């Protein structure tokens, strides 16, 4: 789908506030209500807008610690990778998982209440997987920027 300037304004507005009513959205992007709603529906149908979510404050739901976890697998074949990925998909503490090119095989972003909770999670779920060779955890000192908004 080719995005024009109005589509991009719609996307920027919805990324800032996904609960915008169509009337307010239309006003913000300079359209009347019907064409605005039609464009939003087209963006949804094309998969440009995947879904709408509520963003939570991790600390207020007792998950104030974020860790970055580098994982090395015993082998890099498809079967080994698939086994790890399937296991990780079942772990709600893992909020991101990326297959990497470079030093490690996968990079995870994990949330936990504290270091002790993470240690229990690592022992029970990550290092206990038969396909995992090594795990290294990075503890961020300060969050500088975290956004879900894409620069459209």
N, C-alpha and C positions, 0 to 999 in steps of 0.2 A: 504494500500500500504506500503510495506517495503522499507524504504529509505536507500540507501547505501551512502558511503562517497562522491561520485560524486554528487548524488542528493542533499546532504546537502550543498556542495560547491555551487551548482547552486542556491539553495534557499538563502544562505547567500549573494551571489552576487546580486541577484535580489531584496532582501530586502534593500540593500544599494542603489541600482539604478535600478529601474524597467524599465528604458528606455534603458538599455544596448542593443546594437545591438547583434544579435546572434554570429557574428564573434568575437566580443570583449569578450562576455560571454564565448564562447568556449575556447578562449585563457586563460582567467582567471582560468577556472576550469580544463584545461589540456585535452580538447577533440578537435576533429575536428568538423567542423560546423554541418554536418548532424546528427551525433549521439547526439550532444548537443541539437539541435532543437527537435529531437525526444523525448529526455528526458523531455524537457520543456513541450512539448505537452502532454506527459503522466502525468506529474505533474498537468497540468491544467485540463485534463479530469478526473483525480482521485479526483479533488477538493482540492488538497493540496495547489495549487495556486488558490485562490478564484477570485481575480480580481487585476487589476493594477490601481493605483490612483496617483494623485498629492497631495503632502502634502503642505498645506498653512501655512504661518506665520499668526497666529490669529491677532496679533497687526496690521499688514499691511492691514487687511480687516475689521478693526474696531471691532474686537471681542477679545480684549486683556485680558479680565477678565474671568478666569475659576473659577467655584464654584462647590463644591461637596454638593449635596442635599440629605439628608436622608428623606425618606417618610414613614409614617405610614398610613396604610389603615384602614378604619372603620371595615372591616372584611377581613379575609385571605382566603376566599373561591375562587374558580376558576372564578366565574362570576365577582366578584369584581376586582380581579387581571386582568382579561382579559379586563375589561372596562378601567382600568388605563393604561394598556400597549397599547391598541389601541389609546387612547388619546395621549400618549407620542410619539408614532410613527409618529404622525402628526406634532410634534413640532421640527423644525430644530435646535433650540437652545440646545436641549438635544442631546448631541453627544454620550453619553453612558447611558445605563439603565441596572441595574442588580437586579434580585430578590435575596434577601439576607437571609441567615440564621443568626440569632442573634437578636440584639436589634431592628433594623428597618426592614421594609418589603422590601423596594427598595432603591437603591443608584443610584443617577443620577450624571453625569458630564454635566454641563451646561456652555455654553459660552455666554458672553454678552459684550456689549461695555463698560459698567461701572456699578456701584452699582445701580444707578437709573434705568437703563434699566433692570437690573435683578429684581429689586423690582416690576416694572410694569409687567414683565413676570410672576413672582411668583403670584401676585394678579390675573392677568387675566387668567392664564392657570393652575397653580398648585393648589393653595388653592381654586379655584372656582370649582374644580371637586368634585362632590357629594360623591365620594368614598374615598376621602382623609380626614383623621382625623387630621394629624399633619405633619408639614414640618420643618426641621431644616437645616439651610444652614451653611456650613463650607467655610470660605474664606482662601485660601492658601496664605501664606506670601511670599514664594519664591519657584520657580520651581527648583528642584534639578536634576531630571531626567525625561525625557519623550521620549520614543522610541516606534516605531512600530515594531522593529526587534525582532523576537522570537529567542531564543538561540538554533538553530538547529545544 
